[in-house]
Amino acid sequence: MTPEKLSSFDSEQMWLGTVILYGRAGFITDHGICADHFSSSVHKMIFTAISRVHNKRMTIEPMMVSSELEAMDYLEHIGGLPYIIELTKMTSQSNAKHYAETIKRKYRERTAWAVMRDGMDAAASGELDVDSIISSLMATITTESNYEYDSMGVAQAAIEELEKAMAGTFPGVPFGIKSMDDATGGAHNSDLVIIAAKPAMGKTALLLNMMINAMNDGCSVGFISAEMPVGQIGMRIACTNGSVEAHKARKGELDDCGFNNFSRGLSLLHDVNLQVYEKSAPTISEVERMAKKWKHHKGIKALYVDYIQRIKGSNPSAQRWEQVGEVVMRLKDLARELDIPVICLAQVNRGVDTRGDKRPELGDIANSAEIEKEADQIMTLYRDEVYNDDTPDRGVAEIDFKKNRHGPTGLLRVQWKAPYMRFCDFAEQY
């Protein structure tokens, strides 16, 4: 049984009564309340009826809520119209936000209590999974979402999506390369985006380019680095963003102009929130924990991961393909839960080197079955100059969209500026 102090019946009554009396449907979206937040089953039913009235674009008032409850066969269970009238006598429009925050706080406390209770039971039986407990507790402080919609709710969501599109609002973060954004609309919220390539093609550079472009667009972002030390990450951000020749920076051969450009490139980090977790072969639970923490405390708009095959699954003794499959599914779930794009790198099998045409295909992605199934966008990266010194395509990168749930698939050719490790459109000048 849930402890009594983990609910606030009075706050639930005051908030519901205020919404019904004043017809303030905006409280539902403004305060982020959903049915699961209520501890009382009666109040869950009343909130559901209010939501249905709102989705039908009708005025919220006692009789309409009562009629909706009757249509749902809930009216008698909640105490009939007299209880609805009683709620309207317990209102406070000025304190509605306070009551909403109390309702949500108590919901999180109940959820945390249930997690800890289950953890104690698991510990007593010798089956405690500490990472799972921590991840579940972190989930209680992330932004809550509504998971259930009726037909009117779906219609309203579609209208809102169209309005955003007509206003030119990105439903996530831009890639920052115009031809890619034109083809895809950028990296969409809740999407898992995969960039696959052989080593030395520049896939980490492309990922960092996308991250830098998002930061220059004002987005707070998170970066999981399973391979590159944090100092190198900072160096590459400064060189790419400041148009500094990376090989000179690595050797400490910058002149005054180069040093000024390096400082200018690094100044980006003074203006935005970049969170980095740098650990060789982190577990997927660690990735989830950091992403949820960053979302709650820093408001990150996107998560960048370098790279999928370096992340461990929950069972270290499982086959590698099983671990990769688990990692991919949980990254996709993470994108949906946090409502942000998760953009990841993936390695391509060395078998492509044995072919005449070394451009990677979907089946060349290492442990690719779950990646193909779960990803919303999959792009491969290829630069012919890596294999052919005399190629006419020096300075050209091919980004081939193999899967794209938001638009067409196909090949884009972009410019690769090797000294600065930068990808851009050919028309773009620096």
Beta strands, then each sheet from edge to edge (+ up, - down):
strand 1: 172-173
strand 2: 187-188
strand 3: 192-197
strand 4: 221-225
strand 5: 274-278
strand 6: 302-306
strand 7: 342-347
strand 8: 377-382
strand 9: 396-404
strand 10: 410-417
strand 11: 422-424
sheet 1: 1+ 2-
sheet 2: 5+ 4+ 6+ 7+ 3+ 8+ 9- 10+ 11-
end
